[in-house]
């Protein structure tokens, strides 16, 4: 129980992100069924009946995933409440978050029954009513419900925002199913045109609601760049712009099908795959927003624009590490040990206990240690980007650049958390009580994973396309996880300044991952362009790390 409480914040963000994904896919399947699969079933012939069936399968599995994620939410939050404030099970199940989860579970069960048994006979208004109930329940756990003023209006726009995301991003998996089952240009054009129309409605819902909620939750420009809430909204906006570009290019492909039914739709499929990945990353960013207060509520401890400019002004990287003994925790531990010897009190208490509920002590040496880590990591990543670009230019000897990721992983494993094993006195398993340490270990595992796979791909040991896809997927996943990464620093301004640095790093990582994906999945000129984008995106990650500062 104690370990669960320690990791509660991070786990709740991850589970909430999975919940948003499952909910959006389930609602997206319903919208796709009602407005595309069912009306076009007869017109598309045999392909139409198969699409109708497959969309039902997608929606049913998304509903199952939603039930599991909502159950996990109840269990996680309920366990923490029972272990901290000693609430009864009845009290927990009657709490607002649990009531919302139970309503969503009931809606999901109803949709599973409809998808698997009665999808052809249930009238569209009933299907839309079920997802309306689902969205209404989902708004009960948003920032809108916690507001004092304009609660109902904000709740309506929160629901509109979720509906728009579900129509567009949540419907793309069904769109891919339809494209793969059709085999003629006229069928692709009909499906593409209708989904483009649905996507435009979804985009309209997203943009309109985003403008209203930005005004209500951020308020002014200072709240946009000076708070964690505003920075995360900025990250979502940048990824949304990328999705709009991809969606616009797919729309052009649909228009070309009108003039030439023989136009290849391969690019449309691959762009849709990337839209799914970037869209899901946005969903995790949205989940992270629930863990921070709206900018309008943070009137103090905001970061000024001058502080941001000063912090991000380039300077020569720090490549000399302070001594481990000069760090705050070892220094404090040494002092406690000496006091215990002087007082003859036996073993001294530990200077810091992971998960004890307080921030670890930090001093100037800790800051220098962190900057040294980021700067050396930046050198390695910059070199990786350069070698990858050289390999892309035809230099065969540069193909072993993934080996440098293994060196990066070893470096991070040793130095990311100097207070824990193998450098510090805190044991490996005890350190897992600290969410920041857990996140660092996850990044190390990701780096090792895609380094090994990509190295073997470059060495021609793995020639199957699925093996080659591991690197872009794990790179994109690393960027997504970095958006949810948090630092245990008591100074709110310093924490935000670090997050401002990590946000473009995460966006560059997401770009690198999905550009590499497109290089592998496309052909011709588009693949060549994508093949040049991702090495320089990795190079940009290195440059950002080289400019990292904490003072």
C-alpha positions in Angstrom: 0.0 0.0 0.0 2.8 2.4 0.9 4.4 1.9 -2.5 1.1 2.4 -4.3 0.7 5.7 -2.5 4.2 6.8 -3.4 3.6 6.1 -7.1 -0.1 7.3 -7.1 0.5 10.6 -9.0 2.4 9.1 -11.9 0.2 6.0 -12.2 -3.0 8.0 -12.2 -1.8 10.1 -15.2 -0.8 6.9 -17.1 -4.2 5.2 -16.4 -6.1 8.4 -17.2 -4.2 8.6 -20.6 -5.2 5.1 -21.4 -8.8 5.8 -20.4 -9.0 8.8 -22.8 -7.6 6.6 -25.6 -10.1 3.8 -25.0 -13.0 6.2 -24.7 -12.1 8.1 -27.8 -11.8 4.9 -29.9 -15.1 3.6 -28.6 -16.9 6.9 -29.3 -15.1 7.2 -32.6 -16.3 3.7 -33.6 -19.9 4.6 -32.9 -19.7 7.8 -34.9 -18.0 5.9 -37.8 -20.7 3.2 -37.6 -23.6 5.7 -37.6 -22.3 8.2 -40.2 -20.2 6.1 -42.6 -20.2 2.3 -42.2 -24.0 1.9 -41.9 -25.0 4.4 -44.7 -22.3 3.1 -47.1 -22.7 -0.6 -46.4 -24.9 -1.4 -49.4 -23.0 1.0 -51.8 -19.6 -0.6 -50.9 -20.9 -4.1 -51.5 -19.0 -7.0 -49.9 -16.4 -4.5 -48.6 -19.2 -2.6 -46.9 -20.4 -5.5 -44.9 -16.9 -6.4 -43.8 -16.2 -2.8 -42.8 -19.4 -2.8 -40.8 -18.4 -5.9 -38.9 -14.7 -4.8 -38.3 -15.8 -1.4 -37.0 -18.0 -3.2 -34.5 -15.0 -5.3 -33.4 -12.8 -2.2 -32.9 -15.6 -0.5 -30.9 -16.2 -3.6 -28.7 -12.5 -4.0 -27.9 -12.2 -0.3 -27.1 -15.2 -0.6 -24.8 -13.4 -3.5 -23.0 -10.3 -1.4 -22.6 -12.4 1.4 -21.2 -14.0 -0.9 -18.6 -10.5 -2.1 -17.6 -9.1 1.3 -17.3 -12.0 2.7 -15.4 -11.9 -0.3 -13.0 -8.2 0.4 -12.5 -9.0 4.0 -11.7 -11.6 3.0 -9.1 -9.2 0.5 -7.6 -6.2 2.9 -7.6 -7.9 5.9 -6.1 -10.1 3.8 -3.8 -7.1 1.9 -2.4 -5.2 5.2 -1.8 -8.2 6.7 -0.1 -8.8 3.7 2.1 -5.2 3.6 3.0 -4.9 7.3 3.9 -8.2 8.7 5.2 -9.8 5.3 6.0 -12.9 5.7 3.9 -15.3 2.7 3.6 -16.0 1.0 0.3 -19.5 2.5 0.2 -18.0 6.0 0.7 -15.5 5.5 -2.2 -18.1 4.1 -4.6 -20.3 7.1 -3.9 -17.5 9.6 -4.6 -17.8 11.7 -7.7 -14.9 10.0 -9.6 -16.3 6.6 -8.8 -19.8 7.5 -9.9 -18.5 8.9 -13.2 -16.4 5.7 -13.7 -19.4 3.5 -13.0 -21.6 5.4 -15.5 -18.9 5.0 -18.2 -18.5 1.3 -17.4 -22.3 0.8 -17.9 -22.2 2.7 -21.2 -19.3 0.6 -22.3 -21.1 -2.6 -21.4 -24.2 -1.5 -23.3 -22.1 -0.7 -26.4 -20.3 -4.1 -26.2 -23.7 -5.8 -26.4 -24.8 -3.6 -29.3 -21.5 -4.0 -31.2 -21.5 -7.8 -30.9 -25.3 -8.6 -31.2 -27.5 -5.7 -32.4 -25.3 -3.3 -34.4 -27.5 -3.6 -37.5 -30.9 -3.0 -35.8 -30.2 -0.5 -33.0 -31.3 2.9 -34.2 -28.7 5.7 -34.5 -30.4 8.0 -32.0 -30.0 5.3 -29.3 -26.3 4.8 -30.1 -25.7 8.6 -30.0 -27.6 8.8 -26.7 -25.3 6.2 -25.2 -22.1 8.1 -26.2 -23.7 11.3 -25.0 -24.1 9.7 -21.6 -20.5 8.6 -21.8 -19.2 12.0 -22.5 -21.4 13.6 -19.9 -20.0 11.2 -17.3 -16.4 12.0 -18.5 -16.9 15.7 -17.9 -17.5 15.0 -14.2 -13.8 14.5 -13.7 -12.6 17.5 -15.6 -11.5 21.0 -14.4 -14.9 22.4 -15.3 -16.7 20.6 -12.4 -14.2 22.1 -10.0 -14.9 25.7 -11.1 -17.1 28.1 -9.1 -18.1 30.3 -12.0 -19.5 29.2 -15.4 -19.4 25.5 -14.4 -22.1 24.4 -16.8 -20.8 26.3 -19.8 -17.3 25.0 -19.3 -18.6 21.4 -18.8 -20.4 21.7 -22.2 -17.2 22.8 -23.9 -15.2 20.1 -22.1 -17.7 17.6 -23.5 -17.5 19.2 -27.0 -13.7 18.9 -26.8 -13.8 15.2 -26.0 -16.4 14.6 -28.7 -14.2 16.4 -31.3 -11.2 14.3 -30.4 -13.2 11.1 -30.5 -14.7 11.9 -33.9 -11.3 12.7 -35.5 -8.5 10.8 -33.7 -10.7 8.1 -32.2 -12.2 7.4 -35.6 -8.9 7.0 -37.5 -8.5 3.3 -36.6 -11.9 2.6 -38.1 -10.9 4.7 -41.1 -7.8 2.5 -41.6 -10.0 -0.6 -41.4 -12.2 0.8 -44.2 -9.3 1.8 -46.4 -7.8 -1.7 -46.1 -11.0 -3.5 -46.9 -11.8 -1.4 -50.0 -10.1 -2.2 -53.3 -11.3 0.4 -55.8 -10.6 4.1 -56.3 -14.3 5.1 -56.1 -14.7 3.2 -52.8 -11.6 4.9 -51.3 -12.9 8.3 -52.5 -16.3 7.8 -50.9 -14.9 6.6 -47.6 -12.1 9.3 -47.6 -14.5 12.1 -48.5 -17.0 11.2 -45.7 -14.3 10.7 -43.1 -12.8 14.1 -44.1 -16.2 15.7 -43.5 -16.5 14.0 -40.1 -12.9 15.1 -39.3 -13.7 18.7 -40.1 -16.6 18.5 -37.7 -14.2 17.1 -35.1 -11.6 19.7 -35.7 -14.2 22.4 -35.4 -15.3 21.1 -32.0 -11.7 20.9 -30.9 -10.7 24.3 -31.9 -13.8 26.1 -30.7 -13.7 24.4 -27.3 -10.0 24.9 -27.0 -10.3 28.6 -27.5 -13.1 28.9 -24.9 -11.2 26.7 -22.4 -7.9 28.6 -23.0 -9.7 31.8 -22.2 -11.3 30.3 -19.1 -8.3 28.3 -17.7 -5.3 30.3 -18.9 -6.7 33.8 -19.1 -3.7 35.8 -20.4 -0.4 35.4 -22.2 1.6 35.3 -19.0 -0.5 32.3 -17.9 0.3 30.6 -21.2 4.1 30.7 -20.9 4.5 31.1 -17.2 2.6 28.1 -15.8 2.9 24.3 -16.2 -0.8 24.3 -17.5 0.0 26.8 -20.2 3.2 25.0 -21.3 1.3 21.7 -21.7 -1.5 23.4 -23.7 1.3 24.8 -25.9 2.6 21.3 -26.5 -0.9 20.0 -27.3 -1.3 22.9 -29.8 1.9 22.2 -31.6 1.0 18.5 -32.0 -2.5 19.5 -33.1 -0.9 21.7 -35.9 1.1 18.6 -37.0 -2.1 16.6 -37.2 -3.8 19.3 -39.2 -1.0 19.2 -41.7 -1.3 15.4 -42.1 -5.0 15.6 -42.3 -4.9 18.3 -44.9 -2.5 16.2 -47.1 -4.9 13.3 -46.8 -7.7 15.5 -47.9 -5.7 16.4 -51.0 -5.3 12.7 -51.8 -9.0 12.3 -51.5 -9.5 15.1 -54.0 -7.0 13.5 -56.4 -9.0 10.3 -56.3 -11.9 12.3 -57.8 -9.9 13.0 -60.9 -7.9 9.8 -61.0 -9.4 6.7 -59.3 -6.1 4.9 -59.7 -4.3 7.3 -57.3 -2.3 5.4 -54.7 -3.7 5.7 -51.2 -0.5 4.3 -49.5 0.5 7.8 -48.3 -3.0 8.4 -46.9 -2.8 5.2 -44.9 0.6 5.9 -43.5 -0.3 9.5 -42.6 -3.4 8.1 -40.8 -1.1 5.8 -38.8 1.0 8.7 -37.7 -2.2 10.7 -36.8 -3.1 7.9 -34.5 0.3 8.0 -32.8 0.4 11.7 -32.4 -3.2 11.9 -31.4 -2.6 9.3 -28.6 0.3 11.4 -27.4 -2.0 14.4 -27.2 -4.3 12.3 -25.1 -1.5 11.6 -22.6 -0.7 15.3 -22.5 -4.3 16.0 -21.8 -4.1 13.4 -18.9 -1.1 15.3 -17.5 -3.2 18.5 -17.5 -5.6 17.0 -15.0 -2.7 16.8 -12.5 -1.9 20.5 -12.5 -4.1 23.5 -11.6 -5.4 25.8 -14.3 -3.2 28.8 -15.0 -5.8 31.3 -13.8 -5.6 29.7 -10.3 -1.8 30.1 -10.1 -1.5 33.9 -9.7 1.8 33.6 -7.8 5.0 31.6 -8.6 4.6 32.2 -12.3 7.7 32.3 -14.4 8.4 35.6 -16.1 9.3 35.9 -19.8 12.7 37.5 -18.8 13.5 34.5 -16.6 12.7 32.1 -19.5 14.9 34.1 -21.9 17.7 34.2 -19.3 17.5 30.5 -18.6 17.6 29.5 -22.3 20.4 31.9 -23.3 23.1 29.5 -24.7 26.3 29.1 -22.7 29.2 26.6 -22.8 28.1 23.2 -21.5 29.4 21.9 -18.1 31.5 18.8 -18.7 33.1 18.5 -15.3 31.2 16.6 -12.6 31.2 17.5 -8.9 32.2 14.9 -6.4 29.5 12.5 -5.3 30.3 13.3 -1.7 29.5 16.9 -2.2 25.8 16.2 -3.2 23.2 17.1 -0.6 22.1 13.6 0.4 25.6 12.1 0.9 26.7 15.3 2.7 23.7 15.2 5.0 24.2 11.4 5.6 27.8 12.0 6.5 26.7 14.7 9.0 24.1 12.3 10.5 26.7 9.5 10.8 29.1 11.8 12.7 26.3 12.9 15.0 25.3 9.3 15.7 28.9 8.4 16.5 29.3 11.5 18.8 26.1 10.7 20.6 26.7 7.0 20.7 23.2 6.5 19.3 23.9 3.5 17.1 23.2 3.6 13.4 22.2 7.0 12.0 18.9 7.5 10.3 18.9 7.7 6.5 19.3 11.2 5.1 16.4 10.6 2.6 13.8 7.9 2.3 12.1 7.5 -1.1 8.4 7.9 -0.9 8.5 9.5 2.5 6.4 12.4 1.3 9.0 15.1 1.3 11.3 16.5 -1.4 14.9 15.3 -1.4 17.5 17.9 -0.3 19.4 19.7 -3.1 22.4 22.0 -3.1 24.6 23.6 -5.7 26.5 20.4 -6.4 23.2 18.6 -7.2 22.4 21.2 -9.8 25.9 20.9 -11.3 25.5 17.1 -11.3 22.2 17.4 -13.2 23.5 19.9 -15.7 26.6 17.7 -16.3 24.3 14.7 -16.9 22.2 16.6 -19.4 25.2 18.1 -21.2 27.0 14.8 -21.7 23.8 13.2 -22.8 23.4 16.0 -25.2 26.8 15.4 -26.7 26.0 11.7 -27.2 22.6 12.4 -28.8 24.0 15.2 -31.0 26.6 12.7 -32.3 23.9 10.1 -32.8 22.0 12.6 -35.0 25.0 13.5 -37.0 26.0 9.9 -37.6 22.4 8.9 -38.5 22.4 11.8 -41.1 25.8 10.7 -42.5 24.5 7.1 -42.8 21.4 8.5 -44.6 23.8 10.3 -47.0 25.4 7.0 -47.9 28.3 6.6 -45.5 28.1 2.9 -44.7 30.5 2.9 -41.7 28.2 5.3 -39.8 25.5 2.6 -39.7 26.6 1.6 -36.2 25.3 4.8 -34.6 22.7 2.9 -32.5 25.6 1.6 -30.3 25.9 5.1 -28.9 22.4 4.7 -27.5 23.7 1.8 -25.4 26.4 4.1 -24.0 23.7 6.7 -23.3 21.6 4.2 -21.5 24.5 3.0 -19.3 25.4 6.7 -18.5 21.8 7.5 -17.5 21.5 4.3 -15.4 24.6 5.2 -13.4 24.1 9.0 -13.0 20.4 9.9 -13.3 19.8 9.3 -9.6 23.1 9.5 -7.7 21.3 8.9 -4.3 20.4 5.3 -5.3 22.2 2.2 -6.3 24.8 1.8 -7.7 26.3 5.2 -6.7 24.2 5.9 -3.6 23.2 4.2 -0.4 19.5 3.7 -1.3 18.9 0.2 -2.6 17.6 -0.5 -6.1 14.2 -1.8 -5.0 13.8 0.8 -2.3 14.4 3.5 -5.0 11.3 2.2 -6.9 9.2 4.1 -4.4 10.2 7.3 -6.0 8.2 8.1 -9.2 11.0 10.2 -10.7 13.4 7.2 -10.3 10.8 4.9 -11.9 10.5 7.2 -14.9 14.3 7.4 -15.3 14.5 3.6 -15.3 11.7 3.4 -17.9 13.6 5.7 -20.2 16.7 3.6 -19.8 14.8 0.4 -20.7 13.3 2.2 -23.8 16.7 3.4 -24.9 18.2 -0.1 -24.6 15.3 -1.6 -26.4 15.3 0.5 -29.5 19.1 0.7 -29.6 19.4 -3.1 -29.8 16.6 -3.5 -32.4 17.9 -0.6 -34.6 21.5 -1.8 -34.4 20.5 -5.3 -35.6 18.4 -3.7 -38.3 21.3 -1.6 -39.5 23.6 -4.7 -39.4 21.1 -6.6 -41.5 20.6 -9.2 -38.7 16.9 -8.3 -38.7 15.4 -7.6 -42.1 11.7 -7.9 -41.3 9.8 -4.6 -41.4 8.2 -5.2 -38.0 11.6 -5.3 -36.3 12.6 -2.0 -38.0 9.4 -0.4 -36.6 10.6 -0.9 -33.0 12.9 2.1 -33.1 10.4 4.7 -34.3 7.7 3.4 -31.9 9.9 3.4 -28.9 11.3 6.8 -29.8 7.8 8.3 -30.1 6.8 6.6 -26.9 9.8 8.1 -25.1 8.8 11.6 -26.3 5.2 10.9 -25.1 6.5 9.8 -21.7 8.7 12.8 -21.4 5.6 15.1 -21.6 4.4 13.4 -18.4 7.8 13.4 -16.8 7.9 15.3 -13.4 10.8 16.5 -11.3 10.8 16.5 -7.5 11.8 20.1 -6.9 10.1 22.1 -4.2 10.6 25.4 -6.0 7.7 25.7 -8.4 9.4 28.2 -10.7 12.5 26.1 -11.0 10.4 23.0 -11.8 8.5 24.9 -14.5 11.7 26.2 -16.1 13.0 22.6 -16.4 9.7 21.5 -17.9 9.9 24.4 -20.4 13.2 22.8 -21.6 11.8 19.3 -21.6 8.7 20.1 -23.6 10.5 20.9 -26.9 12.7 17.9 -26.3 9.6 15.7 -26.1 8.2 17.3 -29.2 11.4 16.7 -31.1 11.4 13.1 -29.9 7.9 12.5 -31.1 8.8 14.1 -34.5 11.9 11.9 -34.8 9.9 8.7 -34.1 7.1 9.3 -36.5 9.3 10.6 -39.2 11.3 7.4 -39.1 8.0 5.5 -39.2 7.1 7.3 -42.4 10.5 6.6 -43.9 9.9 2.9 -43.4 6.3 2.8 -44.4 6.3 5.1 -47.4 8.3 5.1 -50.7 9.6 7.6 -53.2 10.0 11.3 -52.4 7.9 11.3 -49.2 10.1 8.6 -47.7 13.3 10.4 -48.6 12.0 13.6 -47.0 11.0 11.8 -43.8 14.4 10.0 -43.9 16.2 13.4 -43.6 13.8 14.8 -41.0 14.3 12.3 -38.2 18.1 12.4 -37.9 18.0 16.2 -37.6 15.2 15.9 -35.1 17.5 13.7 -33.0 20.3 16.2 -33.5 17.9 18.9 -32.2 17.3 16.8 -29.1 21.0 16.8 -28.5 21.3 20.6 -28.9 18.4 21.2 -26.5 20.1 18.9 -23.9 23.4 20.8 -24.4 21.7 24.1 -23.5 20.0 22.6 -20.4 20.4 24.8 -17.3 19.0 24.8 -13.8 20.4 28.1 -12.7 
